[in-house]
């Protein structure tokens, strides 16, 4: 996900192929807006002809059965329902995660500190003092995109991805943060990323398991706090 956020003055709905609609909300990223997204998502799932939905950051993707719904009519309905929907507070569970900042597992911490003109300890304090809300699912099973990053830590996503180790990585980019799954991606030790890796959570739980009920240990609206285990050089 890009670090640059497209801020709209008015909401809009666009077609995604012949089966999808994408609602994009107006305004900047904010918890009340995302709570409206979640509330609308719950309503849309009950509509006839809806196959699936995917909440995003300030957005909602709706996949339709073309034999049971009309794309144009549903687009108009989706926009009307968005205007009518109000945010519903969702105070999810709090998960505390220990983090080792810097060192080999947080190799980009010195670069982030230099970018902001701060010491590494300042970056760690700003990052660990915040409480993060799971705003939207990520690109794979995991903890999703986290909102709550201190504005003093905003940093552009890399234009050219770099190879970084995987497994419980703690990263930031743009206005967002992420916490990686402990599981290696396709068995690989490293993978390309445009995010800035500032730490690693050595004891992070597995967030998603098909053999578990429920399969995910976290839901949208749950919160994460990072506890400083130590800072490595």
C-alpha positions as CSV (number, residue, x, y, z in Angstrom):
1,X,0.0,0.0,0.0
2,X,1.3,3.4,-1.0
3,X,2.3,5.9,1.7
4,X,0.5,8.6,-0.3
5,X,-3.2,8.8,0.6
6,X,-5.7,10.1,-2.0
7,X,-7.9,12.5,0.0
8,X,-11.3,13.0,-1.6
9,X,-13.6,16.0,-1.0
10,X,-16.7,13.8,-1.8
11,X,-17.3,10.1,-1.7
12,X,-17.3,8.2,-4.9
13,X,-18.2,4.7,-6.3
14,X,-16.3,3.3,-9.3
15,X,-16.6,0.0,-11.2
16,X,-14.0,-2.7,-10.7
17,X,-14.5,-5.0,-13.7
18,X,-18.0,-6.4,-14.4
19,X,-18.6,-7.7,-10.9
20,X,-17.1,-5.2,-8.5
21,X,-17.8,-1.8,-7.0
22,X,-15.3,0.3,-5.0
23,X,-16.6,2.9,-2.5
24,X,-14.0,5.5,-1.6
25,X,-14.8,7.7,1.4
26,X,-14.2,11.4,1.6
27,X,-11.6,12.9,3.9
28,X,-8.4,11.8,5.5
29,X,-7.9,8.5,7.4
30,X,-9.7,8.7,10.7
31,X,-11.3,6.2,13.1
32,X,-14.9,7.6,12.8
33,X,-14.7,7.2,9.0
34,X,-13.3,3.7,9.3
35,X,-16.1,2.8,11.8
36,X,-18.6,4.0,9.1
37,X,-16.9,1.7,6.6
38,X,-17.3,-1.3,9.0
39,X,-20.9,-0.4,9.7
40,X,-21.7,-0.1,6.0
41,X,-19.9,-3.4,5.3
42,X,-22.2,-5.2,7.8
43,X,-25.2,-3.8,6.0
44,X,-24.0,-4.5,2.5
45,X,-23.3,-8.2,3.3
46,X,-27.1,-8.7,3.7
47,X,-27.9,-7.3,0.2
48,X,-29.2,-9.8,-2.4
49,X,-26.5,-10.5,-5.0
50,X,-23.5,-9.6,-2.9
51,X,-20.9,-12.3,-3.0
52,X,-18.3,-10.8,-0.8
53,X,-16.9,-7.5,0.6
54,X,-13.5,-6.2,1.5
55,X,-13.1,-3.2,3.8
56,X,-10.0,-1.2,2.9
57,X,-8.4,2.0,4.2
58,X,-11.2,4.6,3.6
59,X,-12.8,2.2,1.1
60,X,-15.1,-0.8,0.7
61,X,-14.9,-3.2,-2.2
62,X,-18.2,-5.0,-3.0
63,X,-18.2,-8.1,-5.3
64,X,-21.6,-8.9,-7.0
65,X,-23.3,-11.8,-8.7
66,X,-24.1,-10.3,-12.1
67,X,-27.1,-12.6,-12.4
68,X,-28.7,-11.3,-9.2
69,X,-27.8,-7.6,-9.2
70,X,-27.5,-4.6,-11.4
71,X,-24.1,-2.9,-11.2
72,X,-25.4,0.7,-11.8
73,X,-28.3,0.4,-9.5
74,X,-26.2,-1.1,-6.7
75,X,-23.6,1.6,-7.2
76,X,-26.2,4.3,-6.6
77,X,-27.6,2.4,-3.6
78,X,-24.1,2.0,-2.2
79,X,-23.4,5.7,-2.3
80,X,-26.8,6.6,-0.8
81,X,-26.2,4.1,2.1
82,X,-22.8,5.5,2.7
83,X,-24.2,9.0,3.1
84,X,-26.9,7.7,5.5
85,X,-24.5,5.5,7.6
86,X,-23.2,6.7,10.9
87,X,-20.1,5.4,12.7
88,X,-20.6,2.8,15.3
89,X,-17.9,2.6,18.0
90,X,-16.2,-0.8,18.0
91,X,-13.9,-1.1,21.0
92,X,-12.0,-4.3,20.1
93,X,-9.7,-6.4,22.3
94,X,-6.2,-5.1,23.1
95,X,-3.2,-7.2,22.1
96,X,0.2,-6.3,23.6
97,X,3.3,-7.4,21.5
98,X,6.9,-7.3,22.7
99,X,9.3,-5.8,20.1
100,X,13.1,-5.8,19.7
101,X,13.8,-2.6,17.9
102,X,16.8,-2.0,15.7
103,X,19.6,-4.5,15.0
104,X,19.3,-7.1,12.3
105,X,15.6,-7.5,12.8
106,X,15.0,-3.7,12.6
107,X,17.6,-2.8,10.1
108,X,15.9,0.4,8.9
109,X,15.6,2.1,12.3
110,X,18.8,4.2,11.9
111,X,17.6,5.4,8.5
112,X,14.2,6.3,9.9
113,X,15.9,8.2,12.7
114,X,18.2,10.1,10.3
115,X,15.2,11.0,8.1
116,X,13.4,12.6,11.0
117,X,16.5,14.1,12.6
118,X,15.9,12.1,15.8
119,X,17.7,9.5,17.9
120,X,16.8,5.9,17.5
121,X,15.5,6.0,21.1
122,X,13.1,8.8,20.1
123,X,11.7,6.8,17.2
124,X,11.2,3.8,19.5
125,X,9.4,5.9,22.1
126,X,7.1,7.6,19.6
127,X,6.3,4.2,18.0
128,X,5.7,2.3,21.2
129,X,3.7,5.0,23.0
130,X,0.9,4.8,20.4
131,X,-2.1,2.5,20.4
132,X,-2.9,1.1,17.0
133,X,-6.3,0.0,15.6
134,X,-6.6,-2.7,13.0
135,X,-8.2,-0.7,10.2
136,X,-8.3,-3.1,7.3
137,X,-7.1,-6.6,6.2
138,X,-3.6,-6.7,4.7
139,X,-2.5,-8.3,1.4
140,X,-2.2,-11.7,3.2
141,X,-3.4,-13.4,6.4
142,X,-2.1,-11.4,9.3
143,X,-2.8,-8.4,11.5
144,X,-3.8,-6.1,8.7
145,X,-3.1,-2.4,8.3
146,X,-2.6,-0.5,11.6
147,X,-3.8,3.1,12.2
148,X,-2.5,5.3,15.0
149,X,1.1,6.0,13.9
150,X,2.3,9.3,15.4
151,X,2.5,12.0,12.7
152,X,6.1,12.7,13.6
153,X,6.9,9.2,12.3
154,X,5.2,9.6,8.9
155,X,7.7,8.5,6.2
156,X,7.2,7.9,2.5
157,X,7.1,4.3,1.3
158,X,10.2,3.4,-0.8
159,X,9.9,3.9,-4.5
160,X,12.2,0.9,-5.0
161,X,11.5,-2.2,-2.8
162,X,14.4,-3.7,-0.8
163,X,14.8,-7.3,0.5
164,X,14.1,-7.7,4.2
165,X,13.9,-10.6,6.5
166,X,10.4,-11.8,7.3
167,X,8.8,-13.2,10.5
168,X,7.2,-10.9,13.0
169,X,8.5,-7.7,11.4
170,X,7.4,-4.3,12.7
171,X,7.3,-1.8,9.9
172,X,6.0,1.7,9.0
173,X,5.3,3.6,5.8
174,X,3.3,6.7,5.0
175,X,0.7,7.1,7.8
176,X,0.5,3.4,8.6
177,X,2.1,0.6,10.5
178,X,2.1,-3.2,10.1
179,X,3.0,-6.2,12.2
180,X,4.0,-9.3,10.2
181,X,3.1,-12.9,10.8
182,X,5.7,-15.1,12.4
183,X,5.4,-17.5,9.5
184,X,7.8,-17.2,6.6
185,X,6.3,-16.2,3.3
186,X,6.3,-19.3,1.0
187,X,9.2,-20.6,3.1
188,X,11.5,-17.7,2.1
189,X,13.6,-16.0,4.7
190,X,13.4,-12.6,2.9
191,X,11.0,-10.8,0.6
192,X,10.8,-7.5,-1.2
193,X,9.1,-4.6,0.6
194,X,8.7,-0.8,0.3
195,X,8.1,-0.5,4.1
196,X,10.7,0.5,6.6
197,X,11.4,-2.3,9.0
198,X,12.2,-0.9,12.5
199,X,11.9,-4.0,14.7
200,X,10.9,-7.6,15.1
201,X,8.4,-9.2,17.5
202,X,10.1,-12.5,18.4
203,X,7.0,-14.0,20.2
204,X,4.2,-12.7,18.0
205,X,1.3,-15.2,17.8
206,X,0.2,-16.7,14.6
207,X,-2.7,-14.5,13.6
208,X,-4.4,-16.8,11.1
209,X,-4.8,-20.6,11.1
210,X,-7.3,-22.6,9.0
211,X,-7.3,-25.4,11.6
212,X,-8.3,-23.0,14.4
213,X,-11.8,-21.8,15.3
214,X,-12.0,-18.9,14.9
215,X,-9.4,-18.9,12.3
216,X,-8.2,-15.3,13.1
217,X,-7.2,-14.2,16.5
218,X,-7.9,-10.5,15.7
219,X,-10.8,-8.6,14.1
220,X,-11.2,-5.2,12.6
221,X,-11.3,-2.7,15.4
222,X,-9.0,-4.7,17.6
223,X,-6.1,-2.7,19.1
224,X,-2.3,-3.4,19.3
225,X,0.3,-1.9,21.6
226,X,4.0,-2.5,21.2
227,X,6.1,-3.1,24.3
228,X,9.8,-2.3,24.1
229,X,11.8,-5.4,24.9
230,X,15.1,-3.8,24.0
231,X,16.9,-1.6,21.4
232,X,19.8,-3.2,19.5
233,X,22.5,-1.4,17.6
